[in-house]
Amino acid sequence: MTEAMLLKKSRLIGAKVKYYRNISGMHQTELADKLGISFQYLSRIETGKQTPSLPLLMDIADKLKVSLAKLVRDA
């Protein structure tokens, strides 16, 4: 897999995290606090500049009350 493909996948996952966070009515700082990460790190995830680990993605899905599949499908 090329670097460009990985970047595209990170951006898609990040956009979904942001989408479901917004639907839940949570601010970045609130979700970041629940995850035990900085809001800056969450911002980098949402913009696709940082790729979260699988355990963190699972925790994000749990906190947003969505399935992990919804976050990674089509990414």
A tleap script that builds the chain and sets N, CA, C and O, in Angstrom:
source leaprc.protein.ff14SB
mol = sequence {
  NMET THR GLU ALA MET LEU LEU LYS LYS SER
  ARG LEU ILE GLY ALA LYS VAL LYS TYR TYR
  ARG ASN ILE SER GLY MET HIE GLN THR GLU
  LEU ALA ASP LYS LEU GLY ILE SER PHE GLN
  TYR LEU SER ARG ILE GLU THR GLY LYS GLN
  THR PRO SER LEU PRO LEU LEU MET ASP ILE
  ALA ASP LYS LEU LYS VAL SER LEU ALA LYS
  LEU VAL ARG ASP CALA
}
set mol.1.N position { 0.853 -1.175 0.000 }
set mol.1.CA position { 0.000 0.000 0.000 }
set mol.1.C position { 0.896 1.234 0.000 }
set mol.1.O position { 1.866 1.314 0.754 }
set mol.2.N position { 0.562 2.177 -0.843 }
set mol.2.CA position { 1.392 3.374 -0.955 }
set mol.2.C position { 1.083 4.365 0.159 }
set mol.2.O position { 0.052 4.281 0.825 }
set mol.3.N position { 1.998 5.297 0.339 }
set mol.3.CA position { 1.805 6.331 1.354 }
set mol.3.C position { 0.568 7.169 1.052 }
set mol.3.O position { -0.153 7.568 1.967 }
set mol.4.N position { 0.321 7.436 -0.221 }
set mol.4.CA position { -0.857 8.214 -0.614 }
set mol.4.C position { -2.145 7.477 -0.250 }
set mol.4.O position { -3.121 8.098 0.170 }
set mol.5.N position { -2.146 6.163 -0.410 }
set mol.5.CA position { -3.334 5.377 -0.062 }
set mol.5.C position { -3.568 5.386 1.447 }
set mol.5.O position { -4.705 5.489 1.906 }
set mol.6.N position { -2.475 5.276 2.219 }
set mol.6.CA position { -2.600 5.321 3.670 }
set mol.6.C position { -3.111 6.669 4.146 }
set mol.6.O position { -3.931 6.739 5.061 }
set mol.7.N position { -2.632 7.733 3.531 }
set mol.7.CA position { -3.085 9.077 3.889 }
set mol.7.C position { -4.573 9.234 3.594 }
set mol.7.O position { -5.313 9.816 4.388 }
set mol.8.N position { -5.005 8.712 2.453 }
set mol.8.CA position { -6.426 8.784 2.090 }
set mol.8.C position { -7.282 8.032 3.110 }
set mol.8.O position { -8.336 8.516 3.521 }
set mol.9.N position { -6.821 6.849 3.514 }
set mol.9.CA position { -7.561 6.063 4.512 }
set mol.9.C position { -7.623 6.794 5.853 }
set mol.9.O position { -8.665 6.805 6.509 }
set mol.10.N position { -6.514 7.400 6.258 }
set mol.10.CA position { -6.484 8.153 7.518 }
set mol.10.C position { -7.460 9.320 7.474 }
set mol.10.O position { -8.152 9.596 8.454 }
set mol.11.N position { -7.515 9.998 6.342 }
set mol.11.CA position { -8.446 11.130 6.197 }
set mol.11.C position { -9.889 10.667 6.255 }
set mol.11.O position { -10.721 11.326 6.879 }
set mol.12.N position { -10.205 9.542 5.617 }
set mol.12.CA position { -11.573 9.024 5.643 }
set mol.12.C position { -11.985 8.616 7.047 }
set mol.12.O position { -13.093 8.923 7.488 }
set mol.13.N position { -11.103 7.930 7.746 }
set mol.13.CA position { -11.401 7.530 9.125 }
set mol.13.C position { -11.573 8.771 9.997 }
set mol.13.O position { -12.508 8.847 10.794 }
set mol.14.N position { -10.675 9.740 9.847 }
set mol.14.CA position { -10.762 10.977 10.625 }
set mol.14.C position { -12.053 11.725 10.379 }
set mol.14.O position { -12.665 12.246 11.311 }
set mol.15.N position { -12.468 11.779 9.122 }
set mol.15.CA position { -13.718 12.467 8.784 }
set mol.15.C position { -14.912 11.774 9.435 }
set mol.15.O position { -15.857 12.432 9.872 }
set mol.16.N position { -14.865 10.440 9.499 }
set mol.16.CA position { -15.956 9.702 10.136 }
set mol.16.C position { -15.969 9.928 11.641 }
set mol.16.O position { -17.034 10.065 12.243 }
set mol.17.N position { -14.782 9.969 12.254 }
set mol.17.CA position { -14.708 10.251 13.687 }
set mol.17.C position { -15.332 11.616 13.963 }
set mol.17.O position { -16.133 11.760 14.886 }
set mol.18.N position { -14.967 12.608 13.170 }
set mol.18.CA position { -15.509 13.962 13.349 }
set mol.18.C position { -17.021 13.976 13.127 }
set mol.18.O position { -17.756 14.597 13.894 }
set mol.19.N position { -17.482 13.293 12.084 }
set mol.19.CA position { -18.908 13.233 11.780 }
set mol.19.C position { -19.700 12.650 12.954 }
set mol.19.O position { -20.679 13.247 13.404 }
set mol.20.N position { -19.279 11.496 13.442 }
set mol.20.CA position { -20.007 10.863 14.542 }
set mol.20.C position { -19.859 11.642 15.849 }
set mol.20.O position { -20.769 11.638 16.679 }
set mol.21.N position { -18.731 12.303 16.033 }
set mol.21.CA position { -18.568 13.158 17.219 }
set mol.21.C position { -19.556 14.311 17.163 }
set mol.21.O position { -20.206 14.629 18.159 }
set mol.22.N position { -19.666 14.936 15.996 }
set mol.22.CA position { -20.606 16.052 15.847 }
set mol.22.C position { -22.049 15.596 16.036 }
set mol.22.O position { -22.839 16.290 16.676 }
set mol.23.N position { -22.399 14.437 15.487 }
set mol.23.CA position { -23.757 13.899 15.656 }
set mol.23.C position { -24.060 13.668 17.138 }
set mol.23.O position { -25.182 13.886 17.595 }
set mol.24.N position { -23.044 13.226 17.876 }
set mol.24.CA position { -23.261 12.961 19.301 }
set mol.24.C position { -23.329 14.245 20.131 }
set mol.24.O position { -23.698 14.211 21.304 }
set mol.25.N position { -22.969 15.386 19.513 }
set mol.25.CA position { -23.015 16.658 20.221 }
set mol.25.C position { -21.810 16.915 21.109 }
set mol.25.O position { -21.835 17.810 21.954 }
set mol.26.N position { -20.752 16.132 20.919 }
set mol.26.CA position { -19.549 16.301 21.738 }
set mol.26.C position { -18.565 17.251 21.077 }
set mol.26.O position { -18.414 17.271 19.855 }
set mol.27.N position { -17.903 18.034 21.912 }
set mol.27.CA position { -16.796 18.866 21.438 }
set mol.27.C position { -15.532 18.024 21.459 }
set mol.27.O position { -15.469 17.000 22.140 }
set mol.28.N position { -14.526 18.461 20.711 }
set mol.28.CA position { -13.256 17.731 20.693 }
set mol.28.C position { -12.691 17.530 22.094 }
set mol.28.O position { -12.220 16.447 22.440 }
set mol.29.N position { -12.745 18.590 22.890 }
set mol.29.CA position { -12.164 18.488 24.237 }
set mol.29.C position { -12.899 17.440 25.078 }
set mol.29.O position { -12.273 16.717 25.853 }
set mol.30.N position { -14.200 17.358 24.929 }
set mol.30.CA position { -14.981 16.388 25.696 }
set mol.30.C position { -14.628 14.961 25.298 }
set mol.30.O position { -14.395 14.115 26.161 }
set mol.31.N position { -14.587 14.688 23.992 }
set mol.31.CA position { -14.245 13.342 23.544 }
set mol.31.C position { -12.803 13.012 23.907 }
set mol.31.O position { -12.511 11.901 24.350 }
set mol.32.N position { -11.911 13.963 23.723 }
set mol.32.CA position { -10.500 13.738 24.067 }
set mol.32.C position { -10.350 13.383 25.542 }
set mol.32.O position { -9.595 12.476 25.892 }
set mol.33.N position { -11.071 14.101 26.410 }
set mol.33.CA position { -11.021 13.808 27.846 }
set mol.33.C position { -11.508 12.388 28.132 }
set mol.33.O position { -10.907 11.672 28.934 }
set mol.34.N position { -12.590 11.987 27.479 }
set mol.34.CA position { -13.128 10.638 27.683 }
set mol.34.C position { -12.150 9.573 27.204 }
set mol.34.O position { -12.114 8.467 27.743 }
set mol.35.N position { -11.351 9.915 26.179 }
set mol.35.CA position { -10.391 8.967 25.616 }
set mol.35.C position { -9.048 8.992 26.341 }
set mol.35.O position { -8.234 8.082 26.189 }
set mol.36.N position { -8.826 10.041 27.127 }
set mol.36.CA position { -7.546 10.176 27.810 }
set mol.36.C position { -6.424 10.628 26.888 }
set mol.36.O position { -5.259 10.293 27.097 }
set mol.37.N position { -6.795 11.402 25.855 }
set mol.37.CA position { -5.807 11.950 24.922 }
set mol.37.C position { -5.999 13.455 24.852 }
set mol.37.O position { -7.011 13.971 25.328 }
set mol.38.N position { -5.050 14.165 24.269 }
set mol.38.CA position { -5.185 15.616 24.135 }
set mol.38.C position { -6.137 15.945 22.984 }
set mol.38.O position { -6.292 15.160 22.048 }
set mol.39.N position { -6.765 17.109 23.067 }
set mol.39.CA position { -7.655 17.506 21.975 }
set mol.39.C position { -6.848 17.771 20.708 }
set mol.39.O position { -7.377 17.664 19.602 }
set mol.40.N position { -5.564 18.117 20.866 }
set mol.40.CA position { -4.709 18.327 19.698 }
set mol.40.C position { -4.493 17.005 18.953 }
set mol.40.O position { -4.513 16.968 17.723 }
set mol.41.N position { -4.289 15.935 19.702 }
set mol.41.CA position { -4.121 14.619 19.083 }
set mol.41.C position { -5.410 14.209 18.379 }
set mol.41.O position { -5.368 13.693 17.262 }
set mol.42.N position { -6.555 14.434 19.021 }
set mol.42.CA position { -7.837 14.120 18.401 }
set mol.42.C position { -8.025 14.951 17.139 }
set mol.42.O position { -8.532 14.441 16.140 }
set mol.43.N position { -7.637 16.192 17.165 }
set mol.43.CA position { -7.734 17.048 15.984 }
set mol.43.C position { -6.896 16.486 14.833 }
set mol.43.O position { -7.330 16.495 13.681 }
set mol.44.N position { -5.698 16.001 15.153 }
set mol.44.CA position { -4.834 15.423 14.109 }
set mol.44.C position { -5.446 14.139 13.548 }
set mol.44.O position { -5.294 13.848 12.362 }
set mol.45.N position { -6.132 13.374 14.390 }
set mol.45.CA position { -6.832 12.178 13.912 }
set mol.45.C position { -7.951 12.594 12.963 }
set mol.45.O position { -8.089 12.036 11.875 }
set mol.46.N position { -8.746 13.573 13.378 }
set mol.46.CA position { -9.888 13.994 12.569 }
set mol.46.C position { -9.478 14.610 11.234 }
set mol.46.O position { -10.241 14.545 10.270 }
set mol.47.N position { -8.313 15.194 11.164 }
set mol.47.CA position { -7.846 15.782 9.902 }
set mol.47.C position { -7.010 14.809 9.084 }
set mol.47.O position { -6.544 15.156 7.999 }
set mol.48.N position { -6.814 13.594 9.590 }
set mol.48.CA position { -6.062 12.592 8.858 }
set mol.48.C position { -4.561 12.747 8.950 }
set mol.48.O position { -3.822 12.081 8.226 }
set mol.49.N position { -4.103 13.618 9.832 }
set mol.49.CA position { -2.656 13.821 9.991 }
set mol.49.C position { -2.037 12.787 10.918 }
set mol.49.O position { -0.817 12.630 10.954 }
set mol.50.N position { -2.873 12.087 11.661 }
set mol.50.CA position { -2.416 11.064 12.597 }
set mol.50.C position { -3.338 9.861 12.443 }
set mol.50.O position { -4.556 10.017 12.358 }
set mol.51.N position { -2.768 8.678 12.409 }
set mol.51.CA position { -3.559 7.461 12.326 }
set mol.51.C position { -3.617 6.827 13.710 }
set mol.51.O position { -2.579 6.477 14.272 }
set mol.52.N position { -4.812 6.675 14.265 }
set mol.52.CA position { -4.920 6.091 15.612 }
set mol.52.C position { -4.654 4.594 15.583 }
set mol.52.O position { -4.847 3.931 14.564 }
set mol.53.N position { -4.213 4.084 16.707 }
set mol.53.CA position { -4.019 2.637 16.853 }
set mol.53.C position { -5.389 1.953 16.876 }
set mol.53.O position { -6.415 2.597 17.093 }
set mol.54.N position { -5.383 0.661 16.651 }
set mol.54.CA position { -6.626 -0.107 16.704 }
set mol.54.C position { -7.296 -0.012 18.072 }
set mol.54.O position { -8.504 0.214 18.134 }
set mol.55.N position { -6.553 -0.177 19.180 }
set mol.55.CA position { -7.220 -0.031 20.479 }
set mol.55.C position { -7.854 1.353 20.670 }
set mol.55.O position { -8.935 1.462 21.248 }
set mol.56.N position { -7.190 2.405 20.188 }
set mol.56.CA position { -7.767 3.741 20.312 }
set mol.56.C position { -9.003 3.871 19.434 }
set mol.56.O position { -9.996 4.466 19.854 }
set mol.57.N position { -8.959 3.324 18.220 }
set mol.57.CA position { -10.140 3.353 17.354 }
set mol.57.C position { -11.314 2.628 18.006 }
set mol.57.O position { -12.455 3.081 17.919 }
set mol.58.N position { -11.033 1.514 18.652 }
set mol.58.CA position { -12.089 0.775 19.349 }
set mol.58.C position { -12.677 1.614 20.476 }
set mol.58.O position { -13.890 1.615 20.685 }
set mol.59.N position { -11.824 2.327 21.199 }
set mol.59.CA position { -12.277 3.194 22.287 }
set mol.59.C position { -13.090 4.374 21.738 }
set mol.59.O position { -14.105 4.756 22.319 }
set mol.60.N position { -12.642 4.940 20.628 }
set mol.60.CA position { -13.379 6.034 19.992 }
set mol.60.C position { -14.773 5.554 19.604 }
set mol.60.O position { -15.767 6.221 19.892 }
set mol.61.N position { -14.844 4.396 18.952 }
set mol.61.CA position { -16.146 3.848 18.547 }
set mol.61.C position { -17.040 3.647 19.760 }
set mol.61.O position { -18.228 3.967 19.714 }
set mol.62.N position { -16.483 3.122 20.842 }
set mol.62.CA position { -17.248 2.902 22.058 }
set mol.62.C position { -17.784 4.217 22.624 }
set mol.62.O position { -18.960 4.315 22.975 }
set mol.63.N position { -16.927 5.214 22.710 }
set mol.63.CA position { -17.348 6.507 23.277 }
set mol.63.C position { -18.373 7.209 22.397 }
set mol.63.O position { -19.228 7.940 22.896 }
set mol.64.N position { -18.287 6.987 21.078 }
set mol.64.CA position { -19.246 7.614 20.160 }
set mol.64.C position { -20.488 6.756 19.944 }
set mol.64.O position { -21.422 7.150 19.245 }
set mol.65.N position { -20.477 5.562 20.566 }
set mol.65.CA position { -21.610 4.631 20.474 }
set mol.65.C position { -21.915 4.237 19.024 }
set mol.65.O position { -23.072 4.191 18.606 }
set mol.66.N position { -20.847 3.953 18.271 }
set mol.66.CA position { -20.968 3.442 16.912 }
set mol.66.C position { -20.097 2.192 16.812 }
set mol.66.O position { -19.217 1.974 17.643 }
set mol.67.N position { -20.343 1.391 15.810 }
set mol.67.CA position { -19.499 0.214 15.639 }
set mol.67.C position { -18.153 0.609 15.028 }
set mol.67.O position { -18.045 1.602 14.308 }
set mol.68.N position { -17.158 -0.175 15.329 }
set mol.68.CA position { -15.846 0.037 14.738 }
set mol.68.C position { -15.945 -0.038 13.221 }
set mol.68.O position { -15.263 0.700 12.510 }
set mol.69.N position { -16.784 -0.918 12.735 }
set mol.69.CA position { -16.963 -1.078 11.290 }
set mol.69.C position { -17.415 0.229 10.630 }
set mol.69.O position { -16.987 0.544 9.519 }
set mol.70.N position { -18.269 0.981 11.303 }
set mol.70.CA position { -18.716 2.256 10.732 }
set mol.70.C position { -17.563 3.245 10.571 }
set mol.70.O position { -17.568 4.066 9.653 }
set mol.71.N position { -16.575 3.166 11.463 }
set mol.71.CA position { -15.443 4.087 11.380 }
set mol.71.C position { -14.457 3.689 10.289 }
set mol.71.O position { -13.825 4.553 9.682 }
set mol.72.N position { -14.321 2.399 10.034 }
set mol.72.CA position { -13.280 1.964 9.102 }
set mol.72.C position { -13.825 1.482 7.755 }
set mol.72.O position { -13.053 1.284 6.816 }
set mol.73.N position { -15.116 1.294 7.649 }
set mol.73.CA position { -15.708 0.822 6.386 }
set mol.73.C position { -15.403 1.821 5.279 }
set mol.73.O position { -15.494 3.034 5.472 }
set mol.74.N position { -15.049 1.303 4.143 }
set mol.74.CA position { -14.744 2.096 2.938 }
set mol.74.C position { -13.509 2.959 3.080 }
set mol.74.O position { -13.250 3.804 2.223 }
set mol.75.N position { -12.751 2.773 4.124 }
set mol.75.CA position { -11.517 3.566 4.307 }
set mol.75.C position { -10.346 2.816 3.733 }
set mol.75.O position { -9.216 3.304 3.782 }
savepdb mol mol.pdb
quit
